[in-house]
Amino acid sequence: MFSHSFISWGGEQVLRFPFPGTQYTENRMSSKIKRADMSFSFIVREGLSGMGRAKLPAAITLVISFFALVLLGLFGSVSLSFYDVMQELRGKVQLEVFLSDTMSDADIAVAVKKMQAMNVVSDAQYVSKDEAARIFANEFGEDVVKVLGSNPLPHSVKMRFRQEYASSDSIERKIVPIVRKIVPDADIRYSQGFLGQIERNARIFTFLTGGIGILISLSAIVLVGYTIRLAMYARQERIRTMRFVGATGWFIGAPYVIEGALQGVISGLFAALAIYLLLDKLLYFNEPAIYSILQPSAMYVYPAVILLGLLLGIFGSALSVGQYLRGISKW
């Protein structure tokens, strides 16, 4: 007598025989898979129920992914705010063009118009000798004419630039050569050391936060993939049977990808809520100055954290499913 066993499929008990005379059972399961393969709702239900079958690994992944996304969200908010501060500081950098005393008023007027017309310039203000003397008196409390008997201060033009050009490289390579062509004898000065320090700090901060963000993201992907792999191992008998009767890799793996995406979205929602409570409730009442800097960027961080959780969940589960299916293809 042939031995047999029962397997569960879709809530039904189906006979499974180890011998070729079981064409009826195989055909029945195969036809059921083909019908289910066409049903997107079936795959979604399988994905949603997956978390309930592996409660502990799913809970661990949700908690760790939650903390990872909170850290990523805070790093993102700080990074965006830091970028805004750097852009604001760059916008305050100005280039001063001290004009030669040999230039006539007409030549000065033409030169100033040309500098104001430069497409990289956001603002260019002409400062006459008399106005320079008044500025000197306001800042130092002394009348330069009374002290020296004459006004040695030159005519000048103070230039500010559009943010994308407010870097030492752009100023040296693009702006200074143009100004030199307009006024060859002018003395051109700007806060090169200050601007260079801003750029160095920006690069260090970008590399630091970027590296930490990548490490946290990789850890989240590994955790999601680990949970999905455990779920697949727990159901490997069922997967083997589905594979045997002709189920496609997409049909087998899609529920697990949906499960990973669901874990990512849930973690992202809770992480966005936690960041909101940290910034708008805790930081607002205790450090309003810091809150005013971080708050504008936080409006972008909330949806970004949820989307990032979804992407990390999909990516981690897809990698795990792909590796697992390649492994069982060798059975």
Secondary structure as the mmCIF struct_conf table of DSSP 4:
data_model
#
loop_
_struct_conf.conf_type_id
_struct_conf.id
_struct_conf.beg_label_comp_id
_struct_conf.beg_label_asym_id
_struct_conf.beg_label_seq_id
_struct_conf.end_label_comp_id
_struct_conf.end_label_asym_id
_struct_conf.end_label_seq_id
STRN STRN1 SER A 5 TRP A 9
TURN_TY1_P TURN_TY1_P1 GLY A 10 GLY A 11
STRN STRN2 GLU A 12 ARG A 16
BEND BEND1 PRO A 18 PHE A 19
TURN_TY1_P TURN_TY1_P2 PRO A 20 GLY A 21
HELX_RH_AL_P HELX_RH_AL_P1 GLN A 23 ASP A 37
TURN_TY1_P TURN_TY1_P3 MET A 38 MET A 38
HELX_RH_AL_P HELX_RH_AL_P2 PHE A 40 ARG A 53
BEND BEND2 ALA A 54 ALA A 54
HELX_RH_AL_P HELX_RH_AL_P3 LYS A 55 LYS A 92
STRN STRN3 GLN A 94 PHE A 98
HELX_LH_PP_P HELX_LH_PP_P1 LEU A 99 SER A 100
TURN_TY1_P TURN_TY1_P4 ASP A 101 THR A 102
BEND BEND3 MET A 103 MET A 103
HELX_RH_AL_P HELX_RH_AL_P4 ASP A 105 GLN A 116
TURN_TY1_P TURN_TY1_P5 ALA A 117 ALA A 117
TURN_TY1_P TURN_TY1_P6 ASN A 119 VAL A 120
STRN STRN4 VAL A 121 VAL A 127
HELX_RH_AL_P HELX_RH_AL_P5 LYS A 129 PHE A 140
BEND BEND4 GLY A 141 GLY A 141
HELX_RH_AL_P HELX_RH_AL_P6 VAL A 144 LEU A 148
BEND BEND5 GLY A 149 SER A 150
HELX_LH_PP_P HELX_LH_PP_P2 LEU A 153 HIS A 155
STRN STRN5 SER A 156 PHE A 161
HELX_RH_3T_P HELX_RH_3T_P1 GLN A 163 TYR A 165
BEND BEND6 SER A 167 SER A 167
HELX_RH_AL_P HELX_RH_AL_P7 SER A 168 SER A 170
HELX_RH_PI_P HELX_RH_PI_P1 ILE A 171 ILE A 175
HELX_RH_AL_P HELX_RH_AL_P8 VAL A 176 ILE A 182
TURN_TY1_P TURN_TY1_P7 PRO A 184 ASP A 185
STRN STRN6 ASP A 187 TYR A 190
HELX_RH_AL_P HELX_RH_AL_P9 GLN A 192 ALA A 234
TURN_TY1_P TURN_TY1_P8 ARG A 235 ARG A 235
HELX_RH_AL_P HELX_RH_AL_P10 GLN A 236 PHE A 244
TURN_TY1_P TURN_TY1_P9 VAL A 245 GLY A 246
HELX_RH_AL_P HELX_RH_AL_P11 GLY A 249 TYR A 276
HELX_RH_PI_P HELX_RH_PI_P2 LEU A 277 LEU A 283
HELX_RH_AL_P HELX_RH_AL_P12 TYR A 284 ASN A 286
HELX_RH_AL_P HELX_RH_AL_P13 PRO A 288 ILE A 328
TURN_TY1_P TURN_TY1_P10 SER A 329 LYS A 330
#
